[in-house]
Amino acid sequence: MATSTLKINDLHVSIEGKEILKGVNLEIKGGEFHAIMGPNGTGKSTLSSTIMGHPKYEVTKGTIFIDDKNVLEMEVDERAKAGLFLAMQYPSEISGVTNSDFLRSAINAKRPEGDEISLMKFIRQLDDKMKFLEMDEKFAHRYLNEGFSGGEKKRNEILQLMLLQPKFAILDEIDSGLDIDALKVVAKGINEMRSEEFACLMITHYQRLLDYITPDHVHVMMNGKIVKSGGAELVHRLENEGYDWIKKELGIEDAQVGQ
């Protein structure tokens, strides 16, 4: 089976008339793990929300394709069915819907009508993944993210990821607010997903996530563009030297970085 490709070409995105993304180019192939780093306000989260179709972001130029499918012509649910998944920085709480009911509905929404997952098979898969992520079984019966700590919400996002098995996962600061034990469990779940049929885009500020998940490609975003790309060694240089060397190399002023 041929692996899929997510290709972003010359993407420009505005919010309320202000341009945030100013020509992003990125290609992610099945089996690859990519990381995007950069200072605050440079457009990292805007990129993830735009890929998933958040209505407040206006695409003014450029394209996003999964293979030959135009992502920008799809509704949000169609993007999920096409294989996209977003683990949000601040997962929503949904009262009245249990975690297990939400997950089973999400799985069935991706399957053809009449081919819904059986209850017993779903329970086996749910139990297996929750044990792997060291989650108490009571979380299956609690309302989605309601009363969950920050770490529990992030672990729950990885549970969704492992059960839904998307082609492309976008992890928007999945490490934010995690203690070291929770970070290790989250990283374990993400690494478990590695295969030729799965690709991942991790958006993070910190090296620590990438100490546990080795990226194939690392990109630095500034001023709404990807300005530097490299391998995992780029993470270590950023940790040691910050972003100043990139600014100097590219002649970028501090005032431009977060525009």
C-alpha positions as CSV (number, residue, x, y, z in Angstrom):
1,M,0.0,0.0,0.0
2,A,1.4,3.4,-1.0
3,T,1.9,5.8,1.8
4,S,-0.1,9.1,1.8
5,T,1.4,12.6,1.7
6,L,0.1,15.8,3.3
7,K,1.4,18.8,1.2
8,I,1.0,22.4,2.1
9,N,2.0,24.9,-0.6
10,D,2.4,28.7,-0.2
11,L,-0.2,28.9,2.5
12,H,-1.4,32.4,3.6
13,V,-3.9,32.7,6.4
14,S,-5.5,35.8,8.0
15,I,-7.6,36.4,11.1
16,E,-9.9,39.4,11.0
17,G,-7.9,40.9,8.1
18,K,-4.4,40.4,9.8
19,E,-2.1,38.0,7.9
20,I,-0.6,35.4,10.3
21,L,0.7,32.8,7.9
22,K,2.7,34.3,5.0
23,G,3.6,31.5,2.7
24,V,4.1,28.2,4.6
25,N,5.5,25.2,2.6
26,L,5.6,21.8,4.1
27,E,5.4,18.2,2.9
28,I,4.8,15.3,5.3
29,K,5.0,11.7,4.1
30,G,3.6,8.6,5.7
31,G,6.1,7.2,8.3
32,E,7.6,10.7,9.0
33,F,7.6,12.6,12.3
34,H,8.0,16.3,11.9
35,A,8.4,19.0,14.6
36,I,7.7,22.7,14.3
37,M,9.4,25.0,16.8
38,G,9.5,28.8,17.1
39,P,8.8,31.8,19.4
40,N,5.3,32.7,20.5
41,G,3.1,34.4,18.0
42,T,4.8,33.1,14.9
43,G,1.8,31.1,13.5
44,K,2.4,27.5,14.8
45,S,-1.1,27.0,16.3
46,T,-2.7,28.9,13.4
47,L,-1.2,26.3,11.0
48,S,-2.7,23.4,13.0
49,S,-6.1,25.0,13.3
50,T,-6.1,25.9,9.6
51,I,-5.3,22.4,8.5
52,M,-8.3,21.1,10.5
53,G,-10.6,23.8,9.2
54,H,-11.3,26.2,12.1
55,P,-13.7,28.8,10.8
56,K,-12.0,31.9,12.2
57,Y,-9.0,31.3,10.0
58,E,-9.3,32.6,6.4
59,V,-7.1,31.0,3.8
60,T,-6.2,33.8,1.3
61,K,-3.8,31.9,-0.8
62,G,-2.2,28.5,-1.1
63,T,-3.3,24.8,-1.0
64,I,-3.4,21.9,1.4
65,F,-3.7,18.4,-0.2
66,I,-3.8,14.8,1.1
67,D,-2.6,13.0,-2.0
68,D,-5.0,14.2,-4.7
69,K,-7.7,15.5,-2.2
70,N,-8.1,19.2,-1.7
71,V,-8.3,19.6,2.1
72,L,-9.5,23.2,1.9
73,E,-12.7,22.1,0.1
74,M,-13.6,19.7,2.9
75,E,-15.8,20.3,6.0
76,V,-14.1,19.5,9.4
77,D,-15.7,16.0,9.6
78,E,-14.6,15.2,6.1
79,R,-11.0,16.1,7.0
80,A,-11.2,13.7,9.9
81,K,-12.5,11.0,7.6
82,A,-9.7,11.7,5.2
83,G,-7.2,10.9,7.9
84,L,-6.5,14.1,9.8
85,F,-6.4,14.3,13.6
86,L,-5.7,17.3,15.9
87,A,-4.7,17.0,19.5
88,M,-5.5,20.4,20.8
89,Q,-3.5,22.5,23.2
90,Y,-6.7,23.0,25.3
91,P,-9.0,20.0,24.8
92,S,-12.7,20.9,25.3
93,E,-14.9,19.5,28.0
94,I,-18.3,18.0,26.9
95,S,-20.8,17.4,29.7
96,G,-23.3,14.6,29.3
97,V,-21.1,12.6,26.9
98,T,-19.0,9.9,28.4
99,N,-15.5,9.3,27.1
100,S,-16.3,5.8,25.9
101,D,-19.5,6.9,24.1
102,F,-17.5,9.7,22.4
103,L,-14.8,7.4,21.3
104,R,-17.0,4.7,19.9
105,S,-19.0,7.3,18.0
106,A,-15.8,8.8,16.6
107,I,-14.6,5.4,15.4
108,N,-17.9,4.6,13.8
109,A,-18.1,8.0,12.1
110,K,-15.0,7.0,10.1
111,R,-16.3,3.5,9.1
112,P,-18.8,2.8,6.3
113,E,-22.5,2.6,7.3
114,G,-23.3,-1.0,8.3
115,D,-19.7,-1.7,9.3
116,E,-19.8,-0.2,12.8
117,I,-17.4,-1.6,15.4
118,S,-19.0,-4.1,17.7
119,L,-19.4,-3.2,21.3
120,M,-17.2,-6.1,22.5
121,K,-14.4,-5.3,20.1
122,F,-14.5,-1.6,21.1
123,I,-14.4,-2.5,24.8
124,R,-11.4,-4.7,24.2
125,Q,-9.5,-2.1,22.3
126,L,-10.4,0.7,24.8
127,D,-9.3,-1.4,27.7
128,D,-6.0,-2.3,26.0
129,K,-5.1,1.3,25.1
130,M,-6.1,2.6,28.5
131,K,-3.8,0.1,30.2
132,F,-1.0,1.0,27.8
133,L,-1.4,4.7,28.7
134,E,-1.7,3.8,32.4
135,M,-5.2,5.3,32.6
136,D,-7.7,4.3,35.3
137,E,-10.7,2.5,33.8
138,K,-13.0,5.0,35.5
139,F,-12.0,7.6,32.9
140,A,-14.0,5.6,30.3
141,H,-17.2,6.4,32.1
142,R,-16.6,10.0,33.0
143,Y,-17.9,12.9,30.9
144,L,-15.4,13.9,28.2
145,N,-12.5,15.8,29.8
146,E,-14.9,17.2,32.5
147,G,-12.9,17.6,35.7
148,F,-9.8,16.1,34.1
149,S,-6.4,17.7,35.0
150,G,-4.3,19.1,32.2
151,G,-2.2,15.9,32.1
152,E,-5.3,13.7,32.1
153,K,-6.7,15.7,29.1
154,K,-3.5,15.3,27.2
155,R,-3.3,11.5,27.9
156,N,-7.0,11.3,26.8
157,E,-6.0,13.0,23.5
158,I,-3.4,10.2,22.9
159,L,-6.0,7.6,23.8
160,Q,-8.2,9.1,21.0
161,L,-5.2,9.1,18.6
162,M,-4.5,5.4,19.3
163,L,-8.1,4.3,18.8
164,L,-8.9,6.4,15.7
165,Q,-5.6,5.5,13.9
166,P,-5.5,8.5,11.6
167,K,-3.0,9.0,8.7
168,F,-1.8,12.3,9.9
169,A,-1.7,13.6,13.5
170,I,-1.1,17.2,14.4
171,L,-0.1,17.5,18.1
172,D,-0.4,21.2,19.2
173,E,1.8,21.6,22.3
174,I,0.8,18.1,23.6
175,D,3.6,18.5,26.2
176,S,2.2,21.7,27.7
177,G,1.7,21.4,31.4
178,L,2.8,17.8,31.7
179,D,5.0,16.6,34.5
180,I,7.8,14.2,33.5
181,D,5.9,11.0,34.3
182,A,2.9,12.1,32.2
183,L,5.2,13.3,29.4
184,K,6.9,9.8,29.3
185,V,3.5,8.1,29.0
186,V,2.2,10.5,26.3
187,A,5.5,10.0,24.4
188,K,5.2,6.2,24.7
189,G,1.7,6.4,23.1
190,I,2.9,8.5,20.2
191,N,5.9,6.3,19.6
192,E,3.6,3.3,19.6
193,M,1.9,4.8,16.5
194,R,5.0,4.8,14.4
195,S,4.4,3.0,11.0
196,E,4.6,3.7,7.3
197,E,0.9,4.5,7.3
198,F,1.1,7.1,10.0
199,A,2.8,10.6,10.1
200,C,3.0,13.1,12.9
201,L,3.4,16.9,13.1
202,M,4.4,18.0,16.6
203,I,4.2,21.7,17.5
204,T,6.3,22.5,20.6
205,H,8.3,25.1,22.4
206,Y,10.6,22.8,24.2
207,Q,13.2,20.2,23.6
208,R,12.0,17.9,26.3
209,L,9.2,16.3,24.2
210,L,11.7,15.6,21.5
211,D,14.0,13.9,24.0
212,Y,11.4,11.1,24.0
213,I,10.1,11.3,20.5
214,T,12.9,11.7,17.9
215,P,11.7,13.7,14.9
216,D,12.9,13.0,11.3
217,H,12.5,16.6,10.4
218,V,12.6,19.8,12.5
219,H,11.3,23.2,11.2
220,V,11.6,26.6,12.7
221,M,8.8,29.1,12.2
222,M,9.2,32.8,12.4
223,N,7.1,35.7,11.0
224,G,4.5,33.3,9.6
225,K,6.9,31.2,7.6
226,I,9.1,28.2,8.0
227,V,12.6,29.8,7.9
228,K,14.8,26.8,8.8
229,S,14.6,23.1,8.5
230,G,16.9,20.3,9.5
231,G,17.2,17.0,11.4
232,A,17.0,16.2,15.1
233,E,20.4,18.0,15.6
234,L,18.6,21.3,15.0
235,V,16.6,20.8,18.2
236,H,19.8,20.6,20.3
237,R,21.3,23.7,18.7
238,L,18.1,25.6,19.5
239,E,18.2,24.4,23.1
240,N,21.8,25.6,23.4
241,E,21.7,28.8,21.4
242,G,18.1,29.9,21.3
243,Y,16.8,31.5,18.1
244,D,19.3,34.4,17.9
245,W,21.6,32.6,15.6
246,I,18.8,32.0,13.1
247,K,17.7,35.6,13.3
248,K,21.3,36.7,12.6
249,E,21.7,34.2,9.8
250,L,18.5,35.4,8.1
251,G,18.8,39.0,9.0
252,I,15.5,39.0,11.0
253,E,14.9,41.8,13.5
254,D,13.2,40.9,16.8
255,A,10.2,43.0,16.0
256,Q,9.5,40.8,12.9
257,V,9.6,37.5,14.7
258,G,6.1,37.3,16.0
259,Q,4.4,39.3,13.3
